[in-house]
Amino acid sequence: MSAFSRFTPLASALPSTVPFVGPEAIERQRGLAVSARIGANENGFGPAASVFAAMREEAGNIWKYNDPENFALREALAAHLGISAANIAIGSGIDELLGQIVRLVIEPGAPVVTSLGAYPTFNFHVAGFGGRLVTVPYANDREDLEGLLDAVKRENAPLVYFANPDNPMGSWWDADSIVAFARALPETTLMVLDEAYSETGPAGSLPSISSLIELPNVVRTRTFSKAYGLAGSRTGYAISTAGTAQAFDKIRNHFGMNRLATAAALAALKDQAYLVEVVGKIHAGRERIGGIARANGLQPLPSATNFVAIDAGRDGAYARAIVDGLMEHGVFIRMPGVAPLNRCIRVSVGPETDMALLEETLPQVLKQIRR
């Protein structure tokens, strides 16, 4: 298979892979239909009715580019958070923002600190810009704050990634510990504090906006993909000092935001009553998944997210057999990618029809692979 001969050496050396294999690809490759889509940490309850109404109302304007300054959404988020719009950058999901952060900070060969087994899309961007990953193992299924800090100082790393609540384990740290970690970092190290699941965690896990907003070396990333039910619309935002937030304007795609997605995000942010309702469903769903796991002799881990990591009690090969076995029944789930985290499977909260199918099929799969 021929390719253009003058790609950069870095691009030529990289594999043509994506961080996640989507359920659509699994359906194509294995000839199976997904009946319960509970593997990608999407919000199967979907967005509010008011969000659909806003998108329908805006549909006639799709011939227009979205406002390249994202003024309305930045102003709405600023009012919601109690900060200035200058402290906010908008992107098409946290994934795009992560890529922009890496581009802003990392030169080829520069060390980047993250946890071994943490969100692989961040690693994908680091590789894409030639960074050198330095990984720190989890400790007791939580990201190791002390280990991350030690690695940052040892490597003189310009960038460190930390998610709270965490994906893929669902664990979390308290706000005071996170603030202490951020303040202990060298001023020359930028911290990505990925808060994709900020709405679903306990109150004590989320640092106040004011506790970190004055630190130019902290960027908090949040999204409308999870609790707000808008994963397919791709809308995320970053929070930092005005100077750091403005740096995104130097490299971002100024016409990269979808006009309907922006209308959806504005409506979702306005409908906080629906958000409270959905978060309640997510909390109940975590309990539902935990009960199914325990009924089958598996151990659910405590979760602050919209998914539950379940300790299958053996190794990665056994967990993979459960994932593959469930897919044979149309139940799409995922699992962490590296040991010892990969002893677990990871199940997203979904509607009751999805939970019921999991409850029905999991014992069948376990019986089959235990033979």
Contacts in CASP RR format, 6 or more apart in sequence:
PFRMAT RR
TARGET T0000
AUTHOR 0000-0000-0000
METHOD contacts of the structure
MODEL  1
MSAFSRFTPLASALPSTVPFVGPEAIERQRGLAVSARIGANENGFGPAAS
VFAAMREEAGNIWKYNDPENFALREALAAHLGISAANIAIGSGIDELLGQ
IVRLVIEPGAPVVTSLGAYPTFNFHVAGFGGRLVTVPYANDREDLEGLLD
AVKRENAPLVYFANPDNPMGSWWDADSIVAFARALPETTLMVLDEAYSET
GPAGSLPSISSLIELPNVVRTRTFSKAYGLAGSRTGYAISTAGTAQAFDK
IRNHFGMNRLATAAALAALKDQAYLVEVVGKIHAGRERIGGIARANGLQP
LPSATNFVAIDAGRDGAYARAIVDGLMEHGVFIRMPGVAPLNRCIRVSVG
PETDMALLEETLPQVLKQIRR
10 108 0 8 1.000
10 128 0 8 1.000
10 130 0 8 1.000
11 128 0 8 1.000
14 127 0 8 1.000
14 128 0 8 1.000
18 124 0 8 1.000
19 120 0 8 1.000
19 121 0 8 1.000
19 123 0 8 1.000
19 124 0 8 1.000
20 40 0 8 1.000
20 120 0 8 1.000
20 121 0 8 1.000
20 334 0 8 1.000
22 40 0 8 1.000
23 34 0 8 1.000
23 37 0 8 1.000
23 39 0 8 1.000
23 40 0 8 1.000
23 332 0 8 1.000
26 32 0 8 1.000
26 34 0 8 1.000
26 327 0 8 1.000
26 332 0 8 1.000
27 33 0 8 1.000
27 34 0 8 1.000
30 327 0 8 1.000
32 327 0 8 1.000
32 328 0 8 1.000
32 330 0 8 1.000
33 330 0 8 1.000
34 327 0 8 1.000
34 330 0 8 1.000
34 331 0 8 1.000
34 332 0 8 1.000
35 329 0 8 1.000
35 330 0 8 1.000
35 331 0 8 1.000
35 354 0 8 1.000
35 357 0 8 1.000
36 330 0 8 1.000
36 331 0 8 1.000
36 332 0 8 1.000
36 350 0 8 1.000
36 353 0 8 1.000
36 354 0 8 1.000
36 357 0 8 1.000
36 358 0 8 1.000
37 44 0 8 1.000
37 332 0 8 1.000
37 354 0 8 1.000
38 331 0 8 1.000
38 332 0 8 1.000
38 333 0 8 1.000
38 347 0 8 1.000
38 348 0 8 1.000
38 349 0 8 1.000
38 350 0 8 1.000
38 354 0 8 1.000
38 355 0 8 1.000
38 358 0 8 1.000
39 307 0 8 1.000
39 332 0 8 1.000
39 333 0 8 1.000
39 334 0 8 1.000
39 346 0 8 1.000
39 347 0 8 1.000
39 348 0 8 1.000
40 231 0 8 1.000
40 332 0 8 1.000
40 334 0 8 1.000
40 348 0 8 1.000
41 167 0 8 1.000
41 226 0 8 1.000
41 305 0 8 1.000
41 306 0 8 1.000
41 307 0 8 1.000
41 346 0 8 1.000
41 348 0 8 1.000
42 225 0 8 1.000
42 226 0 8 1.000
42 229 0 8 1.000
42 231 0 8 1.000
42 348 0 8 1.000
43 225 0 8 1.000
43 226 0 8 1.000
43 227 0 8 1.000
43 228 0 8 1.000
43 229 0 8 1.000
43 231 0 8 1.000
43 278 0 8 1.000
43 282 0 8 1.000
43 306 0 8 1.000
43 349 0 8 1.000
43 350 0 8 1.000
44 229 0 8 1.000
44 348 0 8 1.000
44 349 0 8 1.000
44 350 0 8 1.000
44 351 0 8 1.000
44 354 0 8 1.000
45 229 0 8 1.000
45 278 0 8 1.000
45 281 0 8 1.000
45 282 0 8 1.000
45 350 0 8 1.000
45 351 0 8 1.000
46 229 0 8 1.000
46 230 0 8 1.000
46 278 0 8 1.000
47 228 0 8 1.000
47 229 0 8 1.000
47 230 0 8 1.000
47 264 0 8 1.000
47 267 0 8 1.000
47 268 0 8 1.000
47 274 0 8 1.000
48 267 0 8 1.000
48 268 0 8 1.000
48 271 0 8 1.000
48 274 0 8 1.000
48 275 0 8 1.000
49 274 0 8 1.000
50 267 0 8 1.000
50 268 0 8 1.000
50 270 0 8 1.000
50 271 0 8 1.000
50 274 0 8 1.000
51 228 0 8 1.000
51 230 0 8 1.000
51 264 0 8 1.000
51 267 0 8 1.000
51 268 0 8 1.000
51 271 0 8 1.000
53 267 0 8 1.000
54 263 0 8 1.000
54 264 0 8 1.000
54 266 0 8 1.000
54 267 0 8 1.000
55 260 0 8 1.000
55 263 0 8 1.000
55 264 0 8 1.000
55 267 0 8 1.000
57 263 0 8 1.000
58 259 0 8 1.000
58 260 0 8 1.000
58 263 0 8 1.000
59 260 0 8 1.000
61 259 0 8 1.000
62 259 0 8 1.000
62 260 0 8 1.000
64 259 0 8 1.000
65 255 0 8 1.000
65 259 0 8 1.000
66 255 0 8 1.000
66 256 0 8 1.000
66 257 0 8 1.000
66 258 0 8 1.000
66 259 0 8 1.000
66 262 0 8 1.000
67 262 0 8 1.000
68 254 0 8 1.000
68 255 0 8 1.000
70 90 0 8 1.000
70 91 0 8 1.000
70 257 0 8 1.000
70 262 0 8 1.000
71 85 0 8 1.000
72 262 0 8 1.000
72 266 0 8 1.000
73 90 0 8 1.000
73 235 0 8 1.000
73 237 0 8 1.000
73 262 0 8 1.000
73 265 0 8 1.000
73 266 0 8 1.000
74 85 0 8 1.000
74 88 0 8 1.000
74 90 0 8 1.000
74 237 0 8 1.000
75 85 0 8 1.000
76 266 0 8 1.000
76 269 0 8 1.000
76 270 0 8 1.000
77 85 0 8 1.000
77 88 0 8 1.000
77 237 0 8 1.000
77 269 0 8 1.000
78 84 0 8 1.000
78 85 0 8 1.000
78 87 0 8 1.000
78 88 0 8 1.000
80 269 0 8 1.000
81 88 0 8 1.000
81 209 0 8 1.000
81 239 0 8 1.000
82 209 0 8 1.000
83 209 0 8 1.000
83 213 0 8 1.000
83 239 0 8 1.000
84 242 0 8 1.000
86 242 0 8 1.000
86 243 0 8 1.000
86 245 0 8 1.000
86 246 0 8 1.000
87 213 0 8 1.000
87 239 0 8 1.000
87 240 0 8 1.000
87 241 0 8 1.000
87 242 0 8 1.000
87 245 0 8 1.000
88 237 0 8 1.000
88 238 0 8 1.000
88 239 0 8 1.000
88 245 0 8 1.000
89 97 0 8 1.000
89 237 0 8 1.000
89 238 0 8 1.000
89 240 0 8 1.000
89 245 0 8 1.000
89 246 0 8 1.000
89 248 0 8 1.000
89 249 0 8 1.000
89 252 0 8 1.000
90 235 0 8 1.000
90 236 0 8 1.000
90 237 0 8 1.000
90 257 0 8 1.000
91 97 0 8 1.000
91 100 0 8 1.000
91 234 0 8 1.000
91 235 0 8 1.000
91 236 0 8 1.000
91 237 0 8 1.000
91 238 0 8 1.000
91 248 0 8 1.000
91 252 0 8 1.000
91 256 0 8 1.000
91 257 0 8 1.000
92 234 0 8 1.000
92 235 0 8 1.000
92 236 0 8 1.000
92 256 0 8 1.000
92 257 0 8 1.000
92 258 0 8 1.000
92 261 0 8 1.000
93 223 0 8 1.000
93 224 0 8 1.000
93 225 0 8 1.000
93 234 0 8 1.000
93 235 0 8 1.000
93 236 0 8 1.000
94 194 0 8 1.000
94 196 0 8 1.000
94 221 0 8 1.000
94 222 0 8 1.000
94 223 0 8 1.000
94 225 0 8 1.000
94 236 0 8 1.000
95 121 0 8 1.000
96 234 0 8 1.000
96 236 0 8 1.000
97 221 0 8 1.000
97 236 0 8 1.000
97 237 0 8 1.000
97 238 0 8 1.000
97 248 0 8 1.000
98 121 0 8 1.000
98 122 0 8 1.000
98 125 0 8 1.000
98 161 0 8 1.000
98 192 0 8 1.000
98 194 0 8 1.000
98 221 0 8 1.000
99 125 0 8 1.000
99 129 0 8 1.000
100 248 0 8 1.000
100 251 0 8 1.000
100 252 0 8 1.000
101 125 0 8 1.000
101 159 0 8 1.000
101 190 0 8 1.000
101 192 0 8 1.000
101 219 0 8 1.000
101 238 0 8 1.000
102 112 0 8 1.000
102 122 0 8 1.000
102 125 0 8 1.000
102 126 0 8 1.000
102 128 0 8 1.000
102 129 0 8 1.000
102 131 0 8 1.000
102 159 0 8 1.000
103 125 0 8 1.000
103 129 0 8 1.000
103 251 0 8 1.000
104 247 0 8 1.000
104 248 0 8 1.000
104 250 0 8 1.000
104 251 0 8 1.000
105 158 0 8 1.000
105 159 0 8 1.000
105 190 0 8 1.000
106 112 0 8 1.000
106 126 0 8 1.000
106 129 0 8 1.000
106 130 0 8 1.000
106 131 0 8 1.000
106 158 0 8 1.000
106 159 0 8 1.000
107 129 0 8 1.000
107 130 0 8 1.000
107 131 0 8 1.000
108 129 0 8 1.000
108 130 0 8 1.000
108 131 0 8 1.000
109 130 0 8 1.000
109 131 0 8 1.000
109 132 0 8 1.000
110 130 0 8 1.000
110 131 0 8 1.000
110 132 0 8 1.000
110 157 0 8 1.000
110 158 0 8 1.000
110 159 0 8 1.000
111 131 0 8 1.000
111 132 0 8 1.000
111 133 0 8 1.000
111 134 0 8 1.000
111 155 0 8 1.000
111 156 0 8 1.000
111 157 0 8 1.000
111 158 0 8 1.000
112 126 0 8 1.000
112 131 0 8 1.000
112 132 0 8 1.000
112 133 0 8 1.000
112 134 0 8 1.000
112 157 0 8 1.000
112 158 0 8 1.000
112 159 0 8 1.000
112 160 0 8 1.000
112 161 0 8 1.000
113 134 0 8 1.000
113 135 0 8 1.000
113 136 0 8 1.000
113 148 0 8 1.000
113 151 0 8 1.000
113 152 0 8 1.000
113 155 0 8 1.000
113 157 0 8 1.000
113 159 0 8 1.000
113 160 0 8 1.000
113 161 0 8 1.000
114 122 0 8 1.000
114 123 0 8 1.000
114 126 0 8 1.000
114 133 0 8 1.000
114 134 0 8 1.000
114 135 0 8 1.000
114 136 0 8 1.000
114 148 0 8 1.000
114 160 0 8 1.000
114 161 0 8 1.000
114 162 0 8 1.000
115 135 0 8 1.000
115 136 0 8 1.000
115 137 0 8 1.000
115 138 0 8 1.000
115 143 0 8 1.000
115 144 0 8 1.000
115 148 0 8 1.000
115 161 0 8 1.000
115 162 0 8 1.000
116 135 0 8 1.000
116 136 0 8 1.000
116 137 0 8 1.000
116 138 0 8 1.000
116 338 0 8 1.000
117 135 0 8 1.000
117 138 0 8 1.000
117 168 0 8 1.000
117 336 0 8 1.000
117 337 0 8 1.000
117 338 0 8 1.000
117 341 0 8 1.000
118 143 0 8 1.000
118 161 0 8 1.000
118 163 0 8 1.000
118 166 0 8 1.000
118 167 0 8 1.000
118 168 0 8 1.000
119 161 0 8 1.000
119 163 0 8 1.000
119 167 0 8 1.000
119 168 0 8 1.000
119 194 0 8 1.000
120 337 0 8 1.000
122 161 0 8 1.000
122 192 0 8 1.000
122 194 0 8 1.000
123 133 0 8 1.000
126 132 0 8 1.000
126 133 0 8 1.000
127 133 0 8 1.000
134 151 0 8 1.000
134 155 0 8 1.000
134 157 0 8 1.000
136 143 0 8 1.000
136 144 0 8 1.000
136 147 0 8 1.000
136 148 0 8 1.000
136 150 0 8 1.000
136 151 0 8 1.000
137 144 0 8 1.000
138 144 0 8 1.000
138 169 0 8 1.000
138 340 0 8 1.000
138 341 0 8 1.000
139 147 0 8 1.000
141 169 0 8 1.000
141 171 0 8 1.000
141 301 0 8 1.000
141 309 0 8 1.000
141 341 0 8 1.000
142 166 0 8 1.000
142 169 0 8 1.000
142 171 0 8 1.000
142 172 0 8 1.000
142 173 0 8 1.000
143 162 0 8 1.000
143 163 0 8 1.000
143 164 0 8 1.000
143 166 0 8 1.000
143 171 0 8 1.000
143 173 0 8 1.000
145 162 0 8 1.000
145 173 0 8 1.000
145 177 0 8 1.000
145 178 0 8 1.000
145 181 0 8 1.000
148 160 0 8 1.000
148 162 0 8 1.000
148 181 0 8 1.000
149 181 0 8 1.000
149 184 0 8 1.000
149 185 0 8 1.000
151 157 0 8 1.000
151 160 0 8 1.000
152 160 0 8 1.000
152 185 0 8 1.000
152 186 0 8 1.000
152 189 0 8 1.000
153 186 0 8 1.000
156 186 0 8 1.000
156 188 0 8 1.000
157 189 0 8 1.000
158 188 0 8 1.000
158 189 0 8 1.000
158 190 0 8 1.000
159 189 0 8 1.000
159 190 0 8 1.000
159 192 0 8 1.000
160 185 0 8 1.000
160 189 0 8 1.000
160 190 0 8 1.000
160 191 0 8 1.000
160 192 0 8 1.000
161 191 0 8 1.000
161 192 0 8 1.000
161 194 0 8 1.000
162 178 0 8 1.000
162 181 0 8 1.000
162 191 0 8 1.000
162 192 0 8 1.000
162 193 0 8 1.000
162 194 0 8 1.000
163 193 0 8 1.000
163 194 0 8 1.000
163 195 0 8 1.000
163 196 0 8 1.000
164 172 0 8 1.000
164 173 0 8 1.000
164 178 0 8 1.000
164 193 0 8 1.000
164 194 0 8 1.000
164 195 0 8 1.000
164 205 0 8 1.000
165 171 0 8 1.000
165 172 0 8 1.000
165 197 0 8 1.000
165 198 0 8 1.000
165 200 0 8 1.000
165 201 0 8 1.000
165 205 0 8 1.000
165 303 0 8 1.000
165 304 0 8 1.000
165 305 0 8 1.000
166 172 0 8 1.000
166 305 0 8 1.000
167 196 0 8 1.000
167 197 0 8 1.000
167 305 0 8 1.000
167 307 0 8 1.000
168 307 0 8 1.000
168 309 0 8 1.000
168 334 0 8 1.000
168 335 0 8 1.000
168 336 0 8 1.000
168 337 0 8 1.000
168 341 0 8 1.000
168 344 0 8 1.000
168 346 0 8 1.000
169 301 0 8 1.000
169 309 0 8 1.000
169 336 0 8 1.000
169 341 0 8 1.000
169 344 0 8 1.000
170 197 0 8 1.000
170 301 0 8 1.000
170 302 0 8 1.000
170 303 0 8 1.000
170 304 0 8 1.000
170 305 0 8 1.000
170 307 0 8 1.000
170 308 0 8 1.000
170 309 0 8 1.000
171 301 0 8 1.000
171 302 0 8 1.000
171 303 0 8 1.000
171 304 0 8 1.000
172 201 0 8 1.000
172 202 0 8 1.000
172 205 0 8 1.000
172 304 0 8 1.000
173 205 0 8 1.000
174 204 0 8 1.000
174 205 0 8 1.000
175 204 0 8 1.000
175 205 0 8 1.000
175 206 0 8 1.000
175 207 0 8 1.000
175 208 0 8 1.000
175 211 0 8 1.000
178 193 0 8 1.000
178 207 0 8 1.000
179 207 0 8 1.000
179 211 0 8 1.000
179 212 0 8 1.000
181 191 0 8 1.000
182 191 0 8 1.000
182 193 0 8 1.000
182 212 0 8 1.000
182 215 0 8 1.000
182 218 0 8 1.000
183 215 0 8 1.000
185 191 0 8 1.000
185 217 0 8 1.000
187 216 0 8 1.000
187 217 0 8 1.000
188 217 0 8 1.000
189 217 0 8 1.000
190 217 0 8 1.000
190 218 0 8 1.000
190 219 0 8 1.000
190 244 0 8 1.000
191 217 0 8 1.000
191 218 0 8 1.000
191 219 0 8 1.000
192 219 0 8 1.000
192 221 0 8 1.000
193 212 0 8 1.000
193 218 0 8 1.000
193 219 0 8 1.000
193 220 0 8 1.000
193 221 0 8 1.000
194 221 0 8 1.000
195 206 0 8 1.000
195 220 0 8 1.000
195 221 0 8 1.000
195 222 0 8 1.000
196 221 0 8 1.000
196 222 0 8 1.000
196 223 0 8 1.000
196 225 0 8 1.000
196 226 0 8 1.000
197 226 0 8 1.000
197 227 0 8 1.000
197 304 0 8 1.000
197 305 0 8 1.000
197 306 0 8 1.000
198 206 0 8 1.000
198 222 0 8 1.000
199 226 0 8 1.000
199 227 0 8 1.000
199 228 0 8 1.000
199 275 0 8 1.000
199 279 0 8 1.000
200 226 0 8 1.000
200 227 0 8 1.000
200 279 0 8 1.000
200 282 0 8 1.000
200 283 0 8 1.000
200 304 0 8 1.000
200 305 0 8 1.000
200 306 0 8 1.000
201 304 0 8 1.000
201 305 0 8 1.000
202 304 0 8 1.000
205 304 0 8 1.000
209 239 0 8 1.000
212 218 0 8 1.000
212 220 0 8 1.000
213 239 0 8 1.000
213 240 0 8 1.000
213 241 0 8 1.000
214 241 0 8 1.000
215 240 0 8 1.000
215 241 0 8 1.000
216 240 0 8 1.000
216 241 0 8 1.000
216 243 0 8 1.000
216 244 0 8 1.000
217 244 0 8 1.000
218 240 0 8 1.000
219 238 0 8 1.000
219 239 0 8 1.000
219 240 0 8 1.000
219 244 0 8 1.000
220 238 0 8 1.000
220 239 0 8 1.000
220 240 0 8 1.000
221 236 0 8 1.000
221 237 0 8 1.000
221 238 0 8 1.000
221 239 0 8 1.000
222 236 0 8 1.000
222 237 0 8 1.000
222 238 0 8 1.000
222 239 0 8 1.000
223 235 0 8 1.000
223 236 0 8 1.000
223 237 0 8 1.000
224 230 0 8 1.000
224 233 0 8 1.000
224 235 0 8 1.000
224 236 0 8 1.000
224 264 0 8 1.000
224 265 0 8 1.000
224 268 0 8 1.000
224 269 0 8 1.000
225 231 0 8 1.000
225 232 0 8 1.000
225 233 0 8 1.000
225 234 0 8 1.000
225 235 0 8 1.000
225 236 0 8 1.000
226 305 0 8 1.000
226 306 0 8 1.000
227 275 0 8 1.000
227 278 0 8 1.000
227 279 0 8 1.000
227 282 0 8 1.000
227 306 0 8 1.000
228 265 0 8 1.000
228 268 0 8 1.000
228 269 0 8 1.000
228 275 0 8 1.000
228 278 0 8 1.000
229 268 0 8 1.000
229 278 0 8 1.000
230 261 0 8 1.000
230 264 0 8 1.000
230 265 0 8 1.000
230 268 0 8 1.000
233 258 0 8 1.000
233 260 0 8 1.000
233 261 0 8 1.000
233 264 0 8 1.000
233 265 0 8 1.000
234 258 0 8 1.000
234 261 0 8 1.000
235 257 0 8 1.000
235 258 0 8 1.000
235 261 0 8 1.000
235 262 0 8 1.000
235 264 0 8 1.000
235 265 0 8 1.000
236 265 0 8 1.000
238 245 0 8 1.000
238 248 0 8 1.000
239 245 0 8 1.000
268 274 0 8 1.000
268 275 0 8 1.000
281 349 0 8 1.000
282 306 0 8 1.000
282 349 0 8 1.000
285 349 0 8 1.000
285 350 0 8 1.000
285 355 0 8 1.000
286 303 0 8 1.000
286 306 0 8 1.000
286 308 0 8 1.000
286 349 0 8 1.000
288 349 0 8 1.000
288 355 0 8 1.000
289 300 0 8 1.000
289 308 0 8 1.000
289 310 0 8 1.000
289 347 0 8 1.000
289 349 0 8 1.000
289 355 0 8 1.000
289 358 0 8 1.000
290 300 0 8 1.000
290 308 0 8 1.000
290 310 0 8 1.000
291 300 0 8 1.000
292 355 0 8 1.000
292 358 0 8 1.000
292 359 0 8 1.000
292 362 0 8 1.000
293 299 0 8 1.000
293 300 0 8 1.000
293 308 0 8 1.000
293 310 0 8 1.000
294 300 0 8 1.000
295 359 0 8 1.000
295 363 0 8 1.000
296 362 0 8 1.000
296 363 0 8 1.000
296 366 0 8 1.000
298 310 0 8 1.000
298 311 0 8 1.000
298 312 0 8 1.000
298 313 0 8 1.000
299 310 0 8 1.000
299 311 0 8 1.000
299 313 0 8 1.000
300 308 0 8 1.000
300 309 0 8 1.000
300 310 0 8 1.000
300 311 0 8 1.000
301 308 0 8 1.000
301 309 0 8 1.000
301 310 0 8 1.000
301 311 0 8 1.000
301 344 0 8 1.000
303 309 0 8 1.000
306 348 0 8 1.000
306 349 0 8 1.000
307 346 0 8 1.000
307 347 0 8 1.000
307 348 0 8 1.000
307 349 0 8 1.000
308 346 0 8 1.000
308 347 0 8 1.000
308 349 0 8 1.000
309 336 0 8 1.000
309 341 0 8 1.000
309 344 0 8 1.000
309 345 0 8 1.000
309 346 0 8 1.000
310 344 0 8 1.000
310 345 0 8 1.000
310 346 0 8 1.000
310 347 0 8 1.000
311 343 0 8 1.000
311 344 0 8 1.000
312 318 0 8 1.000
312 319 0 8 1.000
312 322 0 8 1.000
312 343 0 8 1.000
312 344 0 8 1.000
312 345 0 8 1.000
313 343 0 8 1.000
314 343 0 8 1.000
315 339 0 8 1.000
315 342 0 8 1.000
315 343 0 8 1.000
316 335 0 8 1.000
316 339 0 8 1.000
316 342 0 8 1.000
316 343 0 8 1.000
318 343 0 8 1.000
318 369 0 8 1.000
319 335 0 8 1.000
319 342 0 8 1.000
319 343 0 8 1.000
319 344 0 8 1.000
319 345 0 8 1.000
320 335 0 8 1.000
320 342 0 8 1.000
321 369 0 8 1.000
322 335 0 8 1.000
322 345 0 8 1.000
322 362 0 8 1.000
322 365 0 8 1.000
322 366 0 8 1.000
322 369 0 8 1.000
323 333 0 8 1.000
323 334 0 8 1.000
323 335 0 8 1.000
323 345 0 8 1.000
325 365 0 8 1.000
325 368 0 8 1.000
325 369 0 8 1.000
326 332 0 8 1.000
326 333 0 8 1.000
326 358 0 8 1.000
326 361 0 8 1.000
326 362 0 8 1.000
326 365 0 8 1.000
327 333 0 8 1.000
328 365 0 8 1.000
329 357 0 8 1.000
329 361 0 8 1.000
329 364 0 8 1.000
329 365 0 8 1.000
330 357 0 8 1.000
330 361 0 8 1.000
331 354 0 8 1.000
331 357 0 8 1.000
331 358 0 8 1.000
331 361 0 8 1.000
331 362 0 8 1.000
333 345 0 8 1.000
333 346 0 8 1.000
333 347 0 8 1.000
333 348 0 8 1.000
333 358 0 8 1.000
334 345 0 8 1.000
334 346 0 8 1.000
335 342 0 8 1.000
335 344 0 8 1.000
335 345 0 8 1.000
335 346 0 8 1.000
336 342 0 8 1.000
336 344 0 8 1.000
336 346 0 8 1.000
347 358 0 8 1.000
END
